[in-house]
Amino acid sequence: MAAQSWTSVIVASLQNVWAGIIGFLPSLLGALIVLVVGLIVAAGLGSLVEKLIGFLKIDALLRKMGLEVYLERANLRLNAGKFFGALVYWFLVVVFILAASDILGLWGLSNFLRQVVAYLPNVIIAVLIVMAAAIVANFLKSTVKASVSAAKLHASKFLATLTWWVVMVFGILAALMQLGIAGILLNTIVTGIIA
């Protein structure tokens, strides 16, 4: 009698496990389909953005503004199309992984990925702030150097370099504030510098 009750308990447990697996398979299949389609869409759109930026000749514009020199110092190659294409690709990959994790009911992963997706625009804006700061810094450096040289003063190189550094430091601080890194500390530093 006891053996029969144990047998029925084991059979019922195995039936429950099997029913759970059968119930989970459609969700798993749906998540895999979403993930595969997402990877294909992300690769296509990333490539499209890369070609579009190459077609618009943004790299040539950035070279004229003097950004390539600073990237070469860091052993980086100027390729805006590849950068923004990769950014679009990974943004879409994260979005489709988020959709797949929602389908599977992985709520912890979904919440984390939502925070990542919400934070990515801050990264893009911070990169644009640093790029704009570098462009403005180069323009002001050449303007200050020409102006001081025209006034026949001997400190043209020093003042031009000082101008460049001031603009770049403020640009980097603004980018860090956009990223939310040590906001209170950065506010104190900026206030102290201005004072």
Salt bridges, closest charged atoms under 4 A:
GLU68 OE2 - ARG63 NE 3.16
ASP102 OD2 - ARG114 NH2 2.95
